[in-house]
C-alpha cells in the first residue's frame, strides 16, 4: 500500500488522533449515566462508518464514482445535501466551541471527510453537546 494511494486515510487518522488527544477528558470513553447509550451509539456509528468507508475505498476509487454521480440530478442533489449538512455541523461546532479558530481547524477535515469528521466531533464532544440541552 503506497502513501500516495492511502494519503487521505493517513491524513484522516492523523487528524483523528490529534482531535482525540486534544479533546481528551476523563469521561471521553465513559459510557455510564443517562447519556451513555447515546455516546456509545455515536462511537459505534463512527467506527462502523469508518470500517465501511475503508472497505469501500479498497473496492472502488471515489473520484470515478463522484464523476459518475455528478453527471446525474440525484448525484448532484446528494452532494448538495451532504455539504448542506456539513455547513450545519460546522455551525454547531462554532456554537459549541464559541471559537471561530477551532471551527476553522475542523473546516478542512469536515470538507474532505464529511461525516467521518462530523461523527468524530460528535463522539469526542458528546457530553458537552448534550449538556447544552439541559
Chimera marker file (.cmm) of the C-alpha trace (Angstrom):
<marker_set name="trace">
<marker id="1" x="0.000" y="0.000" z="0.000" r="1" g="1" b="0" radius="0.5"/>
<marker id="2" x="1.592" y="3.216" z="-1.122" r="1" g="1" b="0" radius="0.5"/>
<marker id="3" x="1.485" y="6.569" z="0.653" r="1" g="1" b="0" radius="0.5"/>
<marker id="4" x="0.004" y="8.190" z="-2.449" r="1" g="1" b="0" radius="0.5"/>
<marker id="5" x="-2.799" y="5.632" z="-2.614" r="1" g="1" b="0" radius="0.5"/>
<marker id="6" x="-3.610" y="5.941" z="1.093" r="1" g="1" b="0" radius="0.5"/>
<marker id="7" x="-2.638" y="9.570" z="1.691" r="1" g="1" b="0" radius="0.5"/>
<marker id="8" x="-6.159" y="10.691" z="2.586" r="1" g="1" b="0" radius="0.5"/>
<marker id="9" x="-6.568" y="7.847" z="5.064" r="1" g="1" b="0" radius="0.5"/>
<marker id="10" x="-3.242" y="8.703" z="6.679" r="1" g="1" b="0" radius="0.5"/>
<marker id="11" x="-4.418" y="12.323" z="6.882" r="1" g="1" b="0" radius="0.5"/>
<marker id="12" x="-7.736" y="11.227" z="8.419" r="1" g="1" b="0" radius="0.5"/>
<marker id="13" x="-6.129" y="9.024" z="11.059" r="1" g="1" b="0" radius="0.5"/>
<marker id="14" x="-3.562" y="11.713" z="11.912" r="1" g="1" b="0" radius="0.5"/>
<marker id="15" x="-6.324" y="14.292" z="12.348" r="1" g="1" b="0" radius="0.5"/>
<marker id="16" x="-8.465" y="11.842" z="14.334" r="1" g="1" b="0" radius="0.5"/>
<marker id="17" x="-5.552" y="11.134" z="16.684" r="1" g="1" b="0" radius="0.5"/>
<marker id="18" x="-4.959" y="14.876" z="17.118" r="1" g="1" b="0" radius="0.5"/>
<marker id="19" x="-8.681" y="15.523" z="17.717" r="1" g="1" b="0" radius="0.5"/>
<marker id="20" x="-8.971" y="12.726" z="20.287" r="1" g="1" b="0" radius="0.5"/>
<marker id="21" x="-5.822" y="13.764" z="22.160" r="1" g="1" b="0" radius="0.5"/>
<marker id="22" x="-6.713" y="17.473" z="22.148" r="1" g="1" b="0" radius="0.5"/>
<marker id="23" x="-10.320" y="16.731" z="23.145" r="1" g="1" b="0" radius="0.5"/>
<marker id="24" x="-9.383" y="14.157" z="25.771" r="1" g="1" b="0" radius="0.5"/>
<marker id="25" x="-11.276" y="14.240" z="29.017" r="1" g="1" b="0" radius="0.5"/>
<marker id="26" x="-11.714" y="11.698" z="31.803" r="1" g="1" b="0" radius="0.5"/>
<marker id="27" x="-15.241" y="10.997" z="30.531" r="1" g="1" b="0" radius="0.5"/>
<marker id="28" x="-14.371" y="10.606" z="26.839" r="1" g="1" b="0" radius="0.5"/>
<marker id="29" x="-14.903" y="6.838" z="26.918" r="1" g="1" b="0" radius="0.5"/>
<marker id="30" x="-17.261" y="6.756" z="29.907" r="1" g="1" b="0" radius="0.5"/>
<marker id="31" x="-20.498" y="5.185" z="28.730" r="1" g="1" b="0" radius="0.5"/>
<marker id="32" x="-22.300" y="5.258" z="32.097" r="1" g="1" b="0" radius="0.5"/>
<marker id="33" x="-25.142" y="7.501" z="33.076" r="1" g="1" b="0" radius="0.5"/>
<marker id="34" x="-28.186" y="8.803" z="31.288" r="1" g="1" b="0" radius="0.5"/>
<marker id="35" x="-26.372" y="9.673" z="28.074" r="1" g="1" b="0" radius="0.5"/>
<marker id="36" x="-24.043" y="6.667" z="27.996" r="1" g="1" b="0" radius="0.5"/>
<marker id="37" x="-26.123" y="4.803" z="25.422" r="1" g="1" b="0" radius="0.5"/>
<marker id="38" x="-26.174" y="7.838" z="23.118" r="1" g="1" b="0" radius="0.5"/>
<marker id="39" x="-22.420" y="8.283" z="23.419" r="1" g="1" b="0" radius="0.5"/>
<marker id="40" x="-21.844" y="4.566" z="22.770" r="1" g="1" b="0" radius="0.5"/>
<marker id="41" x="-24.058" y="4.797" z="19.678" r="1" g="1" b="0" radius="0.5"/>
<marker id="42" x="-22.076" y="7.830" z="18.448" r="1" g="1" b="0" radius="0.5"/>
<marker id="43" x="-18.777" y="5.918" z="18.787" r="1" g="1" b="0" radius="0.5"/>
<marker id="44" x="-20.287" y="2.743" z="17.276" r="1" g="1" b="0" radius="0.5"/>
<marker id="45" x="-21.696" y="4.710" z="14.329" r="1" g="1" b="0" radius="0.5"/>
<marker id="46" x="-18.320" y="6.369" z="13.751" r="1" g="1" b="0" radius="0.5"/>
<marker id="47" x="-16.442" y="3.052" z="13.887" r="1" g="1" b="0" radius="0.5"/>
<marker id="48" x="-18.982" y="1.257" z="11.667" r="1" g="1" b="0" radius="0.5"/>
<marker id="49" x="-18.971" y="4.034" z="9.071" r="1" g="1" b="0" radius="0.5"/>
<marker id="50" x="-15.180" y="4.197" z="9.170" r="1" g="1" b="0" radius="0.5"/>
<marker id="51" x="-14.837" y="0.433" z="8.645" r="1" g="1" b="0" radius="0.5"/>
<marker id="52" x="-17.308" y="0.510" z="5.759" r="1" g="1" b="0" radius="0.5"/>
<marker id="53" x="-15.554" y="3.538" z="4.225" r="1" g="1" b="0" radius="0.5"/>
<marker id="54" x="-12.197" y="1.747" z="4.407" r="1" g="1" b="0" radius="0.5"/>
<marker id="55" x="-13.774" y="-1.310" z="2.788" r="1" g="1" b="0" radius="0.5"/>
<marker id="56" x="-15.437" y="0.768" z="0.046" r="1" g="1" b="0" radius="0.5"/>
<marker id="57" x="-12.192" y="2.596" z="-0.698" r="1" g="1" b="0" radius="0.5"/>
<marker id="58" x="-10.442" y="-0.750" z="-1.141" r="1" g="1" b="0" radius="0.5"/>
<marker id="59" x="-13.020" y="-1.765" z="-3.763" r="1" g="1" b="0" radius="0.5"/>
<marker id="60" x="-13.598" y="1.454" z="-5.752" r="1" g="1" b="0" radius="0.5"/>
<marker id="61" x="-11.917" y="4.782" z="-6.364" r="1" g="1" b="0" radius="0.5"/>
<marker id="62" x="-14.120" y="7.585" z="-5.049" r="1" g="1" b="0" radius="0.5"/>
<marker id="63" x="-13.001" y="10.036" z="-7.765" r="1" g="1" b="0" radius="0.5"/>
<marker id="64" x="-14.522" y="7.869" z="-10.502" r="1" g="1" b="0" radius="0.5"/>
<marker id="65" x="-17.743" y="7.366" z="-8.566" r="1" g="1" b="0" radius="0.5"/>
<marker id="66" x="-18.058" y="11.104" z="-7.836" r="1" g="1" b="0" radius="0.5"/>
<marker id="67" x="-17.588" y="11.886" z="-11.535" r="1" g="1" b="0" radius="0.5"/>
<marker id="68" x="-20.404" y="9.464" z="-12.430" r="1" g="1" b="0" radius="0.5"/>
<marker id="69" x="-22.651" y="10.808" z="-9.666" r="1" g="1" b="0" radius="0.5"/>
<marker id="70" x="-22.067" y="14.437" z="-10.674" r="1" g="1" b="0" radius="0.5"/>
<marker id="71" x="-23.487" y="13.619" z="-14.102" r="1" g="1" b="0" radius="0.5"/>
<marker id="72" x="-26.929" y="12.854" z="-12.635" r="1" g="1" b="0" radius="0.5"/>
<marker id="73" x="-29.501" y="15.089" z="-10.956" r="1" g="1" b="0" radius="0.5"/>
<marker id="74" x="-29.722" y="12.779" z="-7.949" r="1" g="1" b="0" radius="0.5"/>
<marker id="75" x="-25.950" y="12.652" z="-7.661" r="1" g="1" b="0" radius="0.5"/>
<marker id="76" x="-25.802" y="16.458" z="-7.515" r="1" g="1" b="0" radius="0.5"/>
<marker id="77" x="-28.718" y="16.520" z="-5.047" r="1" g="1" b="0" radius="0.5"/>
<marker id="78" x="-26.887" y="14.065" z="-2.781" r="1" g="1" b="0" radius="0.5"/>
<marker id="79" x="-23.744" y="16.210" z="-2.963" r="1" g="1" b="0" radius="0.5"/>
<marker id="80" x="-25.669" y="19.378" z="-2.113" r="1" g="1" b="0" radius="0.5"/>
<marker id="81" x="-27.456" y="17.582" z="0.724" r="1" g="1" b="0" radius="0.5"/>
<marker id="82" x="-24.164" y="16.284" z="2.116" r="1" g="1" b="0" radius="0.5"/>
<marker id="83" x="-22.447" y="19.643" z="2.094" r="1" g="1" b="0" radius="0.5"/>
<marker id="84" x="-25.518" y="21.448" z="3.442" r="1" g="1" b="0" radius="0.5"/>
<marker id="85" x="-25.247" y="19.052" z="6.384" r="1" g="1" b="0" radius="0.5"/>
<marker id="86" x="-21.534" y="19.844" z="6.619" r="1" g="1" b="0" radius="0.5"/>
<marker id="87" x="-22.304" y="23.574" z="6.914" r="1" g="1" b="0" radius="0.5"/>
<marker id="88" x="-24.852" y="22.819" z="9.650" r="1" g="1" b="0" radius="0.5"/>
<marker id="89" x="-22.291" y="20.748" z="11.572" r="1" g="1" b="0" radius="0.5"/>
<marker id="90" x="-19.630" y="23.455" z="11.191" r="1" g="1" b="0" radius="0.5"/>
<marker id="91" x="-22.168" y="25.902" z="12.645" r="1" g="1" b="0" radius="0.5"/>
<marker id="92" x="-22.765" y="23.503" z="15.546" r="1" g="1" b="0" radius="0.5"/>
<marker id="93" x="-19.004" y="23.252" z="16.117" r="1" g="1" b="0" radius="0.5"/>
<marker id="94" x="-18.761" y="27.048" z="16.201" r="1" g="1" b="0" radius="0.5"/>
<marker id="95" x="-21.692" y="27.346" z="18.616" r="1" g="1" b="0" radius="0.5"/>
<marker id="96" x="-20.383" y="24.562" z="20.856" r="1" g="1" b="0" radius="0.5"/>
<marker id="97" x="-16.800" y="25.796" z="20.935" r="1" g="1" b="0" radius="0.5"/>
<marker id="98" x="-17.520" y="29.525" z="20.870" r="1" g="1" b="0" radius="0.5"/>
<marker id="99" x="-14.407" y="29.902" z="18.739" r="1" g="1" b="0" radius="0.5"/>
<marker id="100" x="-14.052" y="30.659" z="15.056" r="1" g="1" b="0" radius="0.5"/>
<marker id="101" x="-10.455" y="29.388" z="15.237" r="1" g="1" b="0" radius="0.5"/>
<marker id="102" x="-11.476" y="25.917" z="16.419" r="1" g="1" b="0" radius="0.5"/>
<marker id="103" x="-14.250" y="25.781" z="13.826" r="1" g="1" b="0" radius="0.5"/>
<marker id="104" x="-11.651" y="26.628" z="11.159" r="1" g="1" b="0" radius="0.5"/>
<marker id="105" x="-9.417" y="23.804" z="12.428" r="1" g="1" b="0" radius="0.5"/>
<marker id="106" x="-12.306" y="21.410" z="11.781" r="1" g="1" b="0" radius="0.5"/>
<marker id="107" x="-13.229" y="23.041" z="8.438" r="1" g="1" b="0" radius="0.5"/>
<marker id="108" x="-10.780" y="21.192" z="6.177" r="1" g="1" b="0" radius="0.5"/>
<marker id="109" x="-11.310" y="17.711" z="7.683" r="1" g="1" b="0" radius="0.5"/>
<marker id="110" x="-15.087" y="18.217" z="7.583" r="1" g="1" b="0" radius="0.5"/>
<marker id="111" x="-14.990" y="19.382" z="3.948" r="1" g="1" b="0" radius="0.5"/>
<marker id="112" x="-12.748" y="16.473" z="2.902" r="1" g="1" b="0" radius="0.5"/>
<marker id="113" x="-14.140" y="13.655" z="5.041" r="1" g="1" b="0" radius="0.5"/>
<marker id="114" x="-17.670" y="14.988" z="5.653" r="1" g="1" b="0" radius="0.5"/>
<marker id="115" x="-19.495" y="12.638" z="8.025" r="1" g="1" b="0" radius="0.5"/>
<marker id="116" x="-16.365" y="10.769" z="9.102" r="1" g="1" b="0" radius="0.5"/>
<marker id="117" x="-15.169" y="14.058" z="10.605" r="1" g="1" b="0" radius="0.5"/>
<marker id="118" x="-18.568" y="15.157" z="11.907" r="1" g="1" b="0" radius="0.5"/>
<marker id="119" x="-19.129" y="11.812" z="13.634" r="1" g="1" b="0" radius="0.5"/>
<marker id="120" x="-15.654" y="12.098" z="15.152" r="1" g="1" b="0" radius="0.5"/>
<marker id="121" x="-16.503" y="15.549" z="16.526" r="1" g="1" b="0" radius="0.5"/>
<marker id="122" x="-19.847" y="14.294" z="17.884" r="1" g="1" b="0" radius="0.5"/>
<marker id="123" x="-18.256" y="11.281" z="19.584" r="1" g="1" b="0" radius="0.5"/>
<marker id="124" x="-15.471" y="13.333" z="21.172" r="1" g="1" b="0" radius="0.5"/>
<marker id="125" x="-17.719" y="16.191" z="22.323" r="1" g="1" b="0" radius="0.5"/>
<marker id="126" x="-20.899" y="14.215" z="23.006" r="1" g="1" b="0" radius="0.5"/>
<marker id="127" x="-21.123" y="15.096" z="26.716" r="1" g="1" b="0" radius="0.5"/>
<marker id="128" x="-20.516" y="18.793" z="26.055" r="1" g="1" b="0" radius="0.5"/>
<marker id="129" x="-23.117" y="18.958" z="23.273" r="1" g="1" b="0" radius="0.5"/>
<marker id="130" x="-25.772" y="17.098" z="25.266" r="1" g="1" b="0" radius="0.5"/>
<marker id="131" x="-25.107" y="19.282" z="28.329" r="1" g="1" b="0" radius="0.5"/>
<marker id="132" x="-26.087" y="22.352" z="26.276" r="1" g="1" b="0" radius="0.5"/>
<marker id="133" x="-29.633" y="20.996" z="26.071" r="1" g="1" b="0" radius="0.5"/>
<marker id="134" x="-30.100" y="20.861" z="29.848" r="1" g="1" b="0" radius="0.5"/>
<link id1="1" id2="2" r="1" g="1" b="0" radius="0.2"/>
<link id1="2" id2="3" r="1" g="1" b="0" radius="0.2"/>
<link id1="3" id2="4" r="1" g="1" b="0" radius="0.2"/>
<link id1="4" id2="5" r="1" g="1" b="0" radius="0.2"/>
<link id1="5" id2="6" r="1" g="1" b="0" radius="0.2"/>
<link id1="6" id2="7" r="1" g="1" b="0" radius="0.2"/>
<link id1="7" id2="8" r="1" g="1" b="0" radius="0.2"/>
<link id1="8" id2="9" r="1" g="1" b="0" radius="0.2"/>
<link id1="9" id2="10" r="1" g="1" b="0" radius="0.2"/>
<link id1="10" id2="11" r="1" g="1" b="0" radius="0.2"/>
<link id1="11" id2="12" r="1" g="1" b="0" radius="0.2"/>
<link id1="12" id2="13" r="1" g="1" b="0" radius="0.2"/>
<link id1="13" id2="14" r="1" g="1" b="0" radius="0.2"/>
<link id1="14" id2="15" r="1" g="1" b="0" radius="0.2"/>
<link id1="15" id2="16" r="1" g="1" b="0" radius="0.2"/>
<link id1="16" id2="17" r="1" g="1" b="0" radius="0.2"/>
<link id1="17" id2="18" r="1" g="1" b="0" radius="0.2"/>
<link id1="18" id2="19" r="1" g="1" b="0" radius="0.2"/>
<link id1="19" id2="20" r="1" g="1" b="0" radius="0.2"/>
<link id1="20" id2="21" r="1" g="1" b="0" radius="0.2"/>
<link id1="21" id2="22" r="1" g="1" b="0" radius="0.2"/>
<link id1="22" id2="23" r="1" g="1" b="0" radius="0.2"/>
<link id1="23" id2="24" r="1" g="1" b="0" radius="0.2"/>
<link id1="24" id2="25" r="1" g="1" b="0" radius="0.2"/>
<link id1="25" id2="26" r="1" g="1" b="0" radius="0.2"/>
<link id1="26" id2="27" r="1" g="1" b="0" radius="0.2"/>
<link id1="27" id2="28" r="1" g="1" b="0" radius="0.2"/>
<link id1="28" id2="29" r="1" g="1" b="0" radius="0.2"/>
<link id1="29" id2="30" r="1" g="1" b="0" radius="0.2"/>
<link id1="30" id2="31" r="1" g="1" b="0" radius="0.2"/>
<link id1="31" id2="32" r="1" g="1" b="0" radius="0.2"/>
<link id1="32" id2="33" r="1" g="1" b="0" radius="0.2"/>
<link id1="33" id2="34" r="1" g="1" b="0" radius="0.2"/>
<link id1="34" id2="35" r="1" g="1" b="0" radius="0.2"/>
<link id1="35" id2="36" r="1" g="1" b="0" radius="0.2"/>
<link id1="36" id2="37" r="1" g="1" b="0" radius="0.2"/>
<link id1="37" id2="38" r="1" g="1" b="0" radius="0.2"/>
<link id1="38" id2="39" r="1" g="1" b="0" radius="0.2"/>
<link id1="39" id2="40" r="1" g="1" b="0" radius="0.2"/>
<link id1="40" id2="41" r="1" g="1" b="0" radius="0.2"/>
<link id1="41" id2="42" r="1" g="1" b="0" radius="0.2"/>
<link id1="42" id2="43" r="1" g="1" b="0" radius="0.2"/>
<link id1="43" id2="44" r="1" g="1" b="0" radius="0.2"/>
<link id1="44" id2="45" r="1" g="1" b="0" radius="0.2"/>
<link id1="45" id2="46" r="1" g="1" b="0" radius="0.2"/>
<link id1="46" id2="47" r="1" g="1" b="0" radius="0.2"/>
<link id1="47" id2="48" r="1" g="1" b="0" radius="0.2"/>
<link id1="48" id2="49" r="1" g="1" b="0" radius="0.2"/>
<link id1="49" id2="50" r="1" g="1" b="0" radius="0.2"/>
<link id1="50" id2="51" r="1" g="1" b="0" radius="0.2"/>
<link id1="51" id2="52" r="1" g="1" b="0" radius="0.2"/>
<link id1="52" id2="53" r="1" g="1" b="0" radius="0.2"/>
<link id1="53" id2="54" r="1" g="1" b="0" radius="0.2"/>
<link id1="54" id2="55" r="1" g="1" b="0" radius="0.2"/>
<link id1="55" id2="56" r="1" g="1" b="0" radius="0.2"/>
<link id1="56" id2="57" r="1" g="1" b="0" radius="0.2"/>
<link id1="57" id2="58" r="1" g="1" b="0" radius="0.2"/>
<link id1="58" id2="59" r="1" g="1" b="0" radius="0.2"/>
<link id1="59" id2="60" r="1" g="1" b="0" radius="0.2"/>
<link id1="60" id2="61" r="1" g="1" b="0" radius="0.2"/>
<link id1="61" id2="62" r="1" g="1" b="0" radius="0.2"/>
<link id1="62" id2="63" r="1" g="1" b="0" radius="0.2"/>
<link id1="63" id2="64" r="1" g="1" b="0" radius="0.2"/>
<link id1="64" id2="65" r="1" g="1" b="0" radius="0.2"/>
<link id1="65" id2="66" r="1" g="1" b="0" radius="0.2"/>
<link id1="66" id2="67" r="1" g="1" b="0" radius="0.2"/>
<link id1="67" id2="68" r="1" g="1" b="0" radius="0.2"/>
<link id1="68" id2="69" r="1" g="1" b="0" radius="0.2"/>
<link id1="69" id2="70" r="1" g="1" b="0" radius="0.2"/>
<link id1="70" id2="71" r="1" g="1" b="0" radius="0.2"/>
<link id1="71" id2="72" r="1" g="1" b="0" radius="0.2"/>
<link id1="72" id2="73" r="1" g="1" b="0" radius="0.2"/>
<link id1="73" id2="74" r="1" g="1" b="0" radius="0.2"/>
<link id1="74" id2="75" r="1" g="1" b="0" radius="0.2"/>
<link id1="75" id2="76" r="1" g="1" b="0" radius="0.2"/>
<link id1="76" id2="77" r="1" g="1" b="0" radius="0.2"/>
<link id1="77" id2="78" r="1" g="1" b="0" radius="0.2"/>
<link id1="78" id2="79" r="1" g="1" b="0" radius="0.2"/>
<link id1="79" id2="80" r="1" g="1" b="0" radius="0.2"/>
<link id1="80" id2="81" r="1" g="1" b="0" radius="0.2"/>
<link id1="81" id2="82" r="1" g="1" b="0" radius="0.2"/>
<link id1="82" id2="83" r="1" g="1" b="0" radius="0.2"/>
<link id1="83" id2="84" r="1" g="1" b="0" radius="0.2"/>
<link id1="84" id2="85" r="1" g="1" b="0" radius="0.2"/>
<link id1="85" id2="86" r="1" g="1" b="0" radius="0.2"/>
<link id1="86" id2="87" r="1" g="1" b="0" radius="0.2"/>
<link id1="87" id2="88" r="1" g="1" b="0" radius="0.2"/>
<link id1="88" id2="89" r="1" g="1" b="0" radius="0.2"/>
<link id1="89" id2="90" r="1" g="1" b="0" radius="0.2"/>
<link id1="90" id2="91" r="1" g="1" b="0" radius="0.2"/>
<link id1="91" id2="92" r="1" g="1" b="0" radius="0.2"/>
<link id1="92" id2="93" r="1" g="1" b="0" radius="0.2"/>
<link id1="93" id2="94" r="1" g="1" b="0" radius="0.2"/>
<link id1="94" id2="95" r="1" g="1" b="0" radius="0.2"/>
<link id1="95" id2="96" r="1" g="1" b="0" radius="0.2"/>
<link id1="96" id2="97" r="1" g="1" b="0" radius="0.2"/>
<link id1="97" id2="98" r="1" g="1" b="0" radius="0.2"/>
<link id1="98" id2="99" r="1" g="1" b="0" radius="0.2"/>
<link id1="99" id2="100" r="1" g="1" b="0" radius="0.2"/>
<link id1="100" id2="101" r="1" g="1" b="0" radius="0.2"/>
<link id1="101" id2="102" r="1" g="1" b="0" radius="0.2"/>
<link id1="102" id2="103" r="1" g="1" b="0" radius="0.2"/>
<link id1="103" id2="104" r="1" g="1" b="0" radius="0.2"/>
<link id1="104" id2="105" r="1" g="1" b="0" radius="0.2"/>
<link id1="105" id2="106" r="1" g="1" b="0" radius="0.2"/>
<link id1="106" id2="107" r="1" g="1" b="0" radius="0.2"/>
<link id1="107" id2="108" r="1" g="1" b="0" radius="0.2"/>
<link id1="108" id2="109" r="1" g="1" b="0" radius="0.2"/>
<link id1="109" id2="110" r="1" g="1" b="0" radius="0.2"/>
<link id1="110" id2="111" r="1" g="1" b="0" radius="0.2"/>
<link id1="111" id2="112" r="1" g="1" b="0" radius="0.2"/>
<link id1="112" id2="113" r="1" g="1" b="0" radius="0.2"/>
<link id1="113" id2="114" r="1" g="1" b="0" radius="0.2"/>
<link id1="114" id2="115" r="1" g="1" b="0" radius="0.2"/>
<link id1="115" id2="116" r="1" g="1" b="0" radius="0.2"/>
<link id1="116" id2="117" r="1" g="1" b="0" radius="0.2"/>
<link id1="117" id2="118" r="1" g="1" b="0" radius="0.2"/>
<link id1="118" id2="119" r="1" g="1" b="0" radius="0.2"/>
<link id1="119" id2="120" r="1" g="1" b="0" radius="0.2"/>
<link id1="120" id2="121" r="1" g="1" b="0" radius="0.2"/>
<link id1="121" id2="122" r="1" g="1" b="0" radius="0.2"/>
<link id1="122" id2="123" r="1" g="1" b="0" radius="0.2"/>
<link id1="123" id2="124" r="1" g="1" b="0" radius="0.2"/>
<link id1="124" id2="125" r="1" g="1" b="0" radius="0.2"/>
<link id1="125" id2="126" r="1" g="1" b="0" radius="0.2"/>
<link id1="126" id2="127" r="1" g="1" b="0" radius="0.2"/>
<link id1="127" id2="128" r="1" g="1" b="0" radius="0.2"/>
<link id1="128" id2="129" r="1" g="1" b="0" radius="0.2"/>
<link id1="129" id2="130" r="1" g="1" b="0" radius="0.2"/>
<link id1="130" id2="131" r="1" g="1" b="0" radius="0.2"/>
<link id1="131" id2="132" r="1" g="1" b="0" radius="0.2"/>
<link id1="132" id2="133" r="1" g="1" b="0" radius="0.2"/>
<link id1="133" id2="134" r="1" g="1" b="0" radius="0.2"/>
</marker_set>
